[in-house]
Structures are given as structure tokens and as C-alpha cells.
Amino acid sequence: MPVISILPHAALCPDGARFDAPQGSILCRVLLDHGIRIEHACDMSCACTTCHVIVREGLSSLEPATDDEDDMLDKAWGLTSQSRLSCQIKLAQVDLTIEIPKYTINHAREDH
């Protein structure tokens, strides 16, 4: 089972987090299941960028982003070459280190 390390985020995970997650699971769902309330305004359908994360370690172990994901990421705040939408990340067997950006382009936060 891969270990997911979340870097500290002032609002969502102030102390950071570290946990195991089953291979094949979707990162956004895993974050939510572990109490990290990452935004997902489109209900994890790859139609927004609110679940944008930066994969600091382990990016090469993931399936490449689809064209649809890349198109959405072009709209993300703080885009980097390591950016992905957490709703589109299917966990592999490799550990990941994840940074949740400070901002999203969402104008209103909804608690899902």
C-alpha cells in the first residue's frame, strides 16, 4: 500500500498528514476519507480545478494526465509541471508527497 504524505496547508491540514492508501483508489476520495476537506466543486468529474494538487514526489508513478485534465489544469491557480487534479489521480504502488495549493479559482466554497 502506498504511503501518502500531505505537506502542511494552513486551512486544510495545518500539521500535514501521512497515511496508507489502497492502490487503485482516487486521491481526492482518499483525502476526504482522511478528513482533509479538499474542495471538489464538480463532484470529482474533471470539470473544475478546485481539487488541484502538486505532486512533489512520485509523479512518474502515476498514469499520465488525459487531454481533458490538462485542459482543466490550464485554468488552475499556481500551475506547475507537477500539477494534477486529485480527482483524476489513481494511486499506484509508489509513495506520494502532495502539496495542496494555498488558493483555488473557486469564488465560493461549498462544504461537500
C-alpha positions, 0 to 999 in steps of 0.5 A, a space after each residue: 500500500 502506498 504511503 501518502 504524505 500531505 505537506 502542511 496547508 494552513 486551512 486544510 491540514 495545518 500539521 500535514 498528514 501521512 497515511 496508507 492508501 489502497 492502490 487503485 483508489 482516487 486521491 481526492 476520495 482518499 483525502 476526504 476519507 482522511 478528513 482533509 476537506 479538499 474542495 471538489 466543486 464538480 463532484 470529482 468529474 474533471 470539470 473544475 480545478 478546485 481539487 488541484 494538487 502538486 505532486 512533489 514526489 512520485 509523479 512518474 508513478 502515476 498514469 499520465 494526465 488525459 487531454 481533458 485534465 490538462 485542459 482543466 489544469 490550464 485554468 488552475 491557480 499556481 500551475 506547475 509541471 507537477 500539477 494534477 487534479 486529485 480527482 483524476 489521480 489513481 494511486 499506484 504502488 509508489 509513495 506520494 508527497 502532495 502539496 495542496 495549493 494555498 488558493 483555488 479559482 473557486 469564488 465560493 466554497 461549498 462544504 461537500 
